[in-house]
Amino acid sequence: MNGCLCIHGFTGGAYEIEPLADYLRSQTDWQIEVPTLPGHGKDLALDGVGFNEWIEKAEEAFADLNEKVDNIYLIGFSMGGMIASYLAAKYDVAKLVLLSPSRKYLNLKQITLDLGHIIKDKIAGELEDNFLYQNYQHKRGAIPFGAYIEFLKCMRFTKPYLQEITCPVLVAQGIQDGVVPYTTTHYLDKEIPVEIEVIYYYDSKHLICLGEDKDVLSAAVHTFFGKKEKAVSNA
């Protein structure tokens, strides 16, 4: 039996990746797990939570799933992509999917464009329909400064493991991502020692599983998992 472990992003929760998880559940008989990292979820409680707790939670979820299935597929979104990369380097994994992985972060050009849309919607009285604004409002004041420090620590900890990945890798990246520049894939291509498959989604922002391309993305991930290929060295 196959299993799939999905890891969400920083300050997020299972909801960020649930549409993809639900699609895979509908198309397979796999056991699919989407754990919530400590301090995360719809009600954030990140004060005093260290990045090591996020790593430990992901490893615990992996170990639990590994006891129940024969093969594990990993999916990681944003920070979860870096944590998933760490797991893929350390353990035996069938395939790895990275969704908007936060190897690099803050796309200032796209952030400026998104702010422009928010201002236009405010003038038009349509802020209630602006998903980016509503997501920001929900998290505003709930993220202590120390949590950002822990995020940076997590990035420093997981980055070296990119060079130790040996399984097939798919990277899905939104062109309009305001958090992770789509050029991040260029760094990943140099650092991951196997040839990676990259798919760009023009209409997608950072929350790629919740965006315009979510259905196409879900199908692409399912197709990737079904391929019989082996990882090819990128050296």
Secondary structure, 3 states (H helix, E strand, C coil): CEEEEEECCCCCCHHHCHHHHHHHHHHCCCEEECCCCCCCCCCCCCCCCCHHHHHHHHHHHHHHHHCCCCEEEEEEECHHHHHHHHHHHHCCCCEEEEECCCCCCCCHHHHHHHHHHHHHHHHCCCHHHCHHHHHHHHHCCCCCHHHHHHHHHHHHHHHHHHHHCCCCEEEEEECCCCCCCCCHHHHHHHHCCECEEEEEECCCCCCHHHCCCHHHHHHHHHHHHHCCCCCCECC
